[in-house]
Amino acid sequence: MPSNGNDGANSLKGMITVSQVARILGVHPNTVRNWSDRGILKTYRLGHRRDRRFNLEDVNQLLTIEQAYVPEPAREQEQLLKRSRILG
């Protein structure tokens, strides 16, 4: 059956789940939910369960802002910590 363009598929393009956002930002899913509740990250609610979805562009913007405010020595320490977790 051909689509009439009202199936909602286009409106979900670029939308990601709580778990996907958490992986991208390197935080726990509950942190993403908390940021959503506090208005730090814009949320779109879908369906009768009101599942959260996030625009990938919004997440990337938050990631860019977050990286801009992390001092360089802290970034180096973070990278060393990540490496030690991988190797350890």
C-alpha positions in Angstrom: 0.0 0.0 0.0 1.5 3.4 -0.9 2.2 5.9 1.8 0.1 9.0 1.9 2.9 10.9 3.7 1.0 11.0 7.0 2.5 7.9 8.5 4.8 9.9 10.8 8.0 8.3 9.5 9.4 11.6 8.3 8.7 13.3 11.6 10.9 10.7 13.4 13.9 11.2 11.2 16.8 12.3 13.3 15.1 11.4 16.5 16.9 9.2 19.0 16.0 7.4 22.2 17.2 8.0 25.8 19.7 5.1 25.6 21.2 6.5 22.4 21.6 9.9 23.9 23.2 8.5 27.0 25.7 6.6 24.8 26.5 9.6 22.7 27.0 11.9 25.8 28.7 9.2 28.0 26.2 9.5 30.8 23.6 7.2 32.5 20.1 7.2 30.9 18.7 8.6 34.1 20.9 11.6 33.7 19.4 12.2 30.2 15.9 11.9 31.8 16.9 14.4 34.5 18.2 16.9 31.9 15.0 16.4 30.0 12.9 17.2 33.1 15.0 20.2 33.9 14.8 21.6 30.3 18.5 21.2 29.6 17.8 19.0 26.7 14.6 19.4 24.6 12.4 16.4 24.6 9.6 15.2 22.3 7.0 12.8 23.7 5.5 10.1 21.5 2.6 7.7 21.8 0.3 6.9 24.6 3.3 5.9 26.8 4.8 9.4 26.2 8.2 7.9 25.3 11.0 10.4 25.1 12.7 11.1 21.9 15.5 13.6 21.2 16.6 15.5 18.1 20.1 14.4 17.2 21.0 18.0 16.3 20.0 19.1 19.8 22.2 16.4 21.4 25.1 17.3 19.2 24.7 21.0 20.1 24.7 20.1 23.8 27.8 17.9 23.3 29.6 20.9 21.5 28.7 23.2 24.4 29.8 20.7 27.0 33.2 20.2 25.3 33.7 24.0 24.9 33.5 24.4 28.7 35.8 21.5 29.8 39.3 22.8 30.5 42.0 21.2 28.5 43.7 19.5 31.5 40.4 17.9 32.5 40.0 16.6 29.0 43.4 15.0 29.1 42.6 13.4 32.5 39.3 12.1 31.1 41.1 10.5 28.2 43.6 8.9 30.5 40.9 7.6 32.7 39.0 6.1 29.6 42.2 4.5 28.4 42.9 2.9 31.8 39.3 1.5 31.9 39.8 0.0 28.4 43.2 -1.4 29.2 42.4 -2.3 32.8 
